[in-house]
Amino acid sequence: MAALSVTLLVASKALRRQLAGVVRALTLTATLTTALTIGLVTVASPTFAAAPASGEPVFFGVSGPLTGPNAQYGAQWKAGFDLALDEINSEGGINGRPLQYVFEDSQSDPRQAVSIAQKFVADPRILIELGDFSSPASMAASPIYQRAGLVQLGFTNSHPDFTKGGDFIWSPSVSQADAQPLLADLAVKQGYKRIAVLYQNTDWGRASKDVFLKAAQARGAQVVAAEGYQPTDKDFRATLVRVRDTHPDALVLISYYADGAQIARQARGSGIVTPIVAASSVYSPKFMELGGDAVNGVTTNTSFFPDDPHPEVQRFVRGFRAKYHQEPDAFNAFAYDATIIAAYALRAGGQDRRGVRDALLKLRDIPSVVFGKASFDPVTRRVIGVKSVNLVVDNGHWVLLDPKRTIAAAH
């Protein structure tokens, strides 16, 4: 160091001027880089700080089923939420504060969802709400969230009209307007031309059925029957007999996993061996648990599959396995993604309800397991882009559907 100091002291004035110029250039570059980084964080997606979160928590609210017929979905949500919070809070949380949630049990009942919405909008701690599970429950509560200016992030709400409830109503779920044509593709590409549809007689089920019928007919299929049923129904045998008598070559189920599994069991128990194609809402380990051998061969499609090789999927799968010692499913992934989206919006929105809404309008390329990178369309308030893989139940496991099977069958 002494030798270097002497050298600098005796250096020529010209050399000193050159060194000073280099220092100024480096300083300017660093300043511009810092400014550019700050600017990108403002309009793109903020990154989490490195220090673990501490202090007073920041809260989001969850309205969803913890008991009742859809309780399994609520349990799947909690696993996804908790994994996301582990990561978010270990990396700085929300501007240094830990992120937590308040989960209220709605049983996915519209009346209870309304009561929960009233509770959340009156609680100043709740800065964004996630849920409800079903579109009917969420849409019943949407006017309350909209009037109060509290973002409702319906992350499993695929009803095409859900986000039409106002500028505080958002969804990272693929709309049935996009999902049902993919289901029609799956059925038709397997060679099915005479299709019978069984659908939940709810707003979600009817809207999904209507889109499916148009999509199937546009692809050259004939819909020979369309039978609705109530979500609380347990005996489907009379409906299945009526459907059987129309001589379909496939049954399409617009169902959740519990009713879908029960329909499959009763169809097989009644001697109906017609192939079954089901909406992505049946994609759950519970579908095989409840359906047993009766659901072998059922095909569906989904936007998340743990064997997907994309790095964002495999990172999530590794984290989920390490925490829970089991495979994640789509509803774990949906809840995980929703928590990440909420965290980014809270960080960018200044922990203010209206600021959260404004942040969602501007955020781009939020890290996402389901989409890779998630950006919202500011008009529809849904995530841009649709991703889908085709699956089949093979001896009690979901596996990728062989493309050759669909191509060969279609011809």
C-alpha positions, 0 to 999 in steps of 0.5 A: 500500500505504501509503494502504491501511495508513493506512486500515486503522489508522484504521478503526473497531473495528466494521469491523476486527471485520467484516474479521476475521470474513471472514478467519476464514470464508475460512480455515474454508472453505479448511480444510473444502474441503481436508478434503473433498478428502482424504476424497474421495481416500480413498474415491474415486480418488486423483489423480496429483501434478504433479511427475515421479516419481523415486527407487526404483521401485515394481513390478508383475509381468506374466505373458503371451505374448511368444513363441509363438502369442499373442506379438502380444497380449504386444506389444500389452500392452507398448505399452499399459503403456508409454503408461500409464507415460509418463503416470503417471510424468510426473505423480508416479508412485506417491507420487513414485516411478516405476512399472515392471513386470517382464514374464515370458514365459508363452507363455500356457501354464498350466504356465509361468504357474504357474512365473511366479506362484511367482517373483512371490510370492517377490519382495517388490518385486512388489505386484500382478500383471497377467495372464495372457492366457488364462483357462486360464493365469491360472486355473492360477496363481490359487491361488498368488496367492491363498495368497500374498495378491498381487492377480492382475488378470486384465485379459483373463480373461473366463472366468465362473469366473475371479474365483471363485478368491478375494478376491485375484483381480480382473478389469476384463474383461467376463465371457463370461456378459455378452459371449456374449449380446451375440455372440448378439444380433449374430448373430440381429439379422443374421437368422441362424437356423441357426448353427454354432459352432466354438470353442477346446476350452479352459476359456475356449472351452467356457465361452463356447460354453455361454453362447452356445448358451443365449443364441442359443437364447433368441433363437430361433436353432437351433444346428445344430453345435458343433465344438471344436478344439485351440488348436494345430490348423492344419487345420480343413478336415475340421471345416468340411466336417462343419459345412457339411453341417448347412447353417448360415446363419452360422458363429460363431467363438469363437476368437482372431485367429490361429485365427479367421483360419485358419478363415476362410481355409480355409472360403473356400478350400473354397468355403464362403461362409457368413457369419462372426460372431466373438467379440470376441477376434478384434478385432485388426489381425492378424486382417486381416493373417493372414486377407486377403480371406477375413475381409472381411465378418466381424462382431464386437463389442468394448468398445473402438473408436478411432473412439468419440467419447467424450473418454476414448477420443479422449485415449487414441487421440491419445496412442497415435498420438503415441507409436507412429504407428499406431491402437490396438486393444482389447488396447492399451486393456485393458493401458493401463487395467489399468496405470492401475487398478494405479497407483490401487490402489498409491497408495491401498493404501500400496504393500502387497500386502494394502493393494492388495486393500483399495484395490480394494474401495473405489476408485470411478470410476477413469479408464478408456478402456474403461468411461469410469469403472471401479468394481469390484463387491466381490462379483464383483470385476469392473468394473461395466457392459458396453459394446459396439460392433458392427464389420465387416471392410470391405476390410481395415479394421474399421468400424462395422457399419451398424445398418440392416443388422442391423435389415433382416436381422432382419426 
